[in-house]
Amino acid sequence: MPERPYTLLSCSMSIDGYIAGAAERLLLSNGDDFDRVDAVRASCDAILVGAATVRIDNPRLLVRSERHREQRAARGLPPSPAKVTVTRQARLDAHADFFTAGEAEKLVYCASPRVGDARARLGEVATVVDGGHTVRMRRLSADLAARGVERLMVEGGGNIHTQFLTDDLVDELHLVVAPVFVGYSDAPRFVRDGTFPWNPTRRARLAEVRQIGDVVLMRYALSARFGAG
Ligand SMILES: NC(=O)c1ccc[n+]([C@@H]2O[C@H](COP(=O)([O-])OP(=O)(O)OC[C@H]3O[C@@H](n4cnc5c(N)ncnc54)[C@H](OP(=O)(O)O)[C@@H]3O)[C@@H](O)[C@H]2O)c1
């Protein structure tokens, strides 16, 4: 068994590189691209987002297409992948859509100091995993693999993307650019500061560019496993 799942990182950004606006939720996709993302979700065993994304976006993270749900059922899988989040503070609402929508398993990796709080708040709606004093994405990935997750989709936000990329845990990157500017330098970006394995002396491999209506998808191969998962 591989030591970590095949990991696909997915992100939509504005032309000026932001993944959200200043205040209200910003649409950085279109209908056809939502369908593409839905198909990618359906192909995965688990979807991971950071706790801030759970709080700010309140995502459901369900497979919407009936056809994809049926195809998963035919393979003996639940309609939607498991949902995974990470937190230090354990400041998550058990009534958030992340926890209430869908039947799939929900996993919360919590830093050890707040595991008790997390279990008190979320124990009824999720499996709370003690992620260690500092939750490391490499160890989290190994734990997911041990739980049978072979294919993981990481959907943000920037804090989580940065850790997966700087720890060299990503096999495939899907970057969508939407035809809008945010124009607000305090808005969240795709990644934060860090030392990334791809840089001017080690360039990432661009595997595909696809126009989807008014957005463009760029697929990057970030590991030797690209395409194998
Ligand atoms: N355009 C897109 O594709 C896209 C996708 C997703 C999200 N977004 C946007 O991204 C923004 C949120 O991004 P973000 O970077 O602020 O936050 P984030 O990555 O969603 O979540 C960060 C939070 O995750 C927890 N966390 C992260 N690393 C951890 C670790 N090693 N150990 C324990 N907990 C850890 C912490 O939660 P606690 O604070 O609970 O301790 C931290 O505050 C939102 O505005 C959202 O709309 C955009």
The ligand as an SDF file (V2000), in Angstrom:
LIG
                    3D

 48 52  0  0  0  0  0  0  0  0999 V2000
  -11.0730   29.5200   -4.7660 N   0  0  0  0  0  0  0  0  0  0  0  0
  -10.9160   28.3430   -4.2170 C   0  0  0  0  0  0  0  0  0  0  0  0
  -10.6660   27.3430   -4.9350 O   0  0  0  0  0  0  0  0  0  0  0  0
  -11.0350   28.2070   -2.7320 C   0  0  0  0  0  0  0  0  0  0  0  0
  -11.1450   26.9210   -2.1690 C   0  0  0  0  0  0  0  0  0  0  0  0
  -11.2330   26.8150   -0.7780 C   0  0  0  0  0  0  0  0  0  0  0  0
  -11.2180   27.9620    0.0080 C   0  0  0  0  0  0  0  0  0  0  0  0
  -11.1360   29.1670   -0.5720 N   0  0  0  0  0  0  0  0  0  0  0  0
  -11.0950   30.3950    0.2660 C   0  0  0  0  0  0  0  0  0  0  0  0
   -9.9510   30.2900    1.0960 O   0  0  0  0  0  0  0  0  0  0  0  0
  -10.1780   31.0720    2.2750 C   0  0  0  0  0  0  0  0  0  0  0  0
   -9.7230   30.2730    3.4640 C   0  0  0  0  0  0  0  0  0  0  0  0
   -8.3660   29.9500    3.3030 O   0  0  0  0  0  0  0  0  0  0  0  0
   -7.3410   30.0370    4.5220 P   0  0  0  0  0  0  0  0  0  0  0  0
   -6.0010   29.8380    3.9580 O   0  0  0  0  0  0  0  0  0  0  0  0
   -7.6320   31.2750    5.3000 O   0  0  0  0  0  0  0  0  0  0  0  0
   -7.7710   28.8420    5.4540 O   0  0  0  0  0  0  0  0  0  0  0  0
   -7.9010   27.2490    5.2520 P   0  0  0  0  0  0  0  0  0  0  0  0
   -6.6900   26.7300    4.5720 O   0  0  0  0  0  0  0  0  0  0  0  0
   -9.2240   26.9130    4.6950 O   0  0  0  0  0  0  0  0  0  0  0  0
   -7.9350   26.7990    6.7830 O   0  0  0  0  0  0  0  0  0  0  0  0
   -6.9310   27.2060    7.6730 C   0  0  0  0  0  0  0  0  0  0  0  0
   -7.2770   26.6270    9.0260 C   0  0  0  0  0  0  0  0  0  0  0  0
   -7.1160   25.2110    8.9920 O   0  0  0  0  0  0  0  0  0  0  0  0
   -6.5860   24.7870   10.2330 C   0  0  0  0  0  0  0  0  0  0  0  0
   -5.2310   24.2930    9.9940 N   0  0  0  0  0  0  0  0  0  0  0  0
   -4.4330   24.5040    8.9290 C   0  0  0  0  0  0  0  0  0  0  0  0
   -3.2700   23.8540    9.0630 N   0  0  0  0  0  0  0  0  0  0  0  0
   -3.3340   23.2230   10.2560 C   0  0  0  0  0  0  0  0  0  0  0  0
   -2.4440   22.3700   10.9400 C   0  0  0  0  0  0  0  0  0  0  0  0
   -1.2320   22.0450   10.4450 N   0  0  0  0  0  0  0  0  0  0  0  0
   -2.8240   21.8940   12.1320 N   0  0  0  0  0  0  0  0  0  0  0  0
   -4.0400   22.1790   12.6510 C   0  0  0  0  0  0  0  0  0  0  0  0
   -4.9270   22.9900   12.0370 N   0  0  0  0  0  0  0  0  0  0  0  0
   -4.5760   23.4870   10.8520 C   0  0  0  0  0  0  0  0  0  0  0  0
   -6.6010   25.9890   11.1590 C   0  0  0  0  0  0  0  0  0  0  0  0
   -7.9110   25.9670   11.7190 O   0  0  0  0  0  0  0  0  0  0  0  0
   -8.3410   26.6010   13.1210 P   0  0  0  0  0  0  0  0  0  0  0  0
   -8.3390   28.0670   12.8640 O   0  0  0  0  0  0  0  0  0  0  0  0
   -9.7050   26.0230   13.3460 O   0  0  0  0  0  0  0  0  0  0  0  0
   -7.3480   26.1720   14.1360 O   0  0  0  0  0  0  0  0  0  0  0  0
   -6.4240   27.1280   10.1770 C   0  0  0  0  0  0  0  0  0  0  0  0
   -6.8830   28.3560   10.6810 O   0  0  0  0  0  0  0  0  0  0  0  0
  -11.6530   31.3810    2.3100 C   0  0  0  0  0  0  0  0  0  0  0  0
  -11.8380   32.7600    2.0000 O   0  0  0  0  0  0  0  0  0  0  0  0
  -12.2460   30.5240    1.2150 C   0  0  0  0  0  0  0  0  0  0  0  0
  -13.3370   31.1570    0.5810 O   0  0  0  0  0  0  0  0  0  0  0  0
  -11.0520   29.3200   -1.9220 C   0  0  0  0  0  0  0  0  0  0  0  0
  1  2  1  0
  2  3  2  0
  2  4  1  0
  4  5  1  0
  4 48  2  0
  5  6  2  0
  6  7  1  0
  7  8  2  0
  8  9  1  0
  8 48  1  0
  9 10  1  0
  9 46  1  0
 10 11  1  0
 11 12  1  0
 11 44  1  0
 12 13  1  0
 13 14  1  0
 14 15  2  0
 14 16  1  0
 14 17  1  0
 17 18  1  0
 18 19  2  0
 18 20  1  0
 18 21  1  0
 21 22  1  0
 22 23  1  0
 23 24  1  0
 23 42  1  0
 24 25  1  0
 25 26  1  0
 25 36  1  0
 26 27  1  0
 26 35  1  0
 27 28  2  0
 28 29  1  0
 29 30  1  0
 29 35  2  0
 30 31  1  0
 30 32  2  0
 32 33  1  0
 33 34  2  0
 34 35  1  0
 36 37  1  0
 36 42  1  0
 37 38  1  0
 38 39  2  0
 38 40  1  0
 38 41  1  0
 42 43  1  0
 44 45  1  0
 44 46  1  0
 46 47  1  0
M  CHG  2   8   1  16  -1
M  END
$$$$
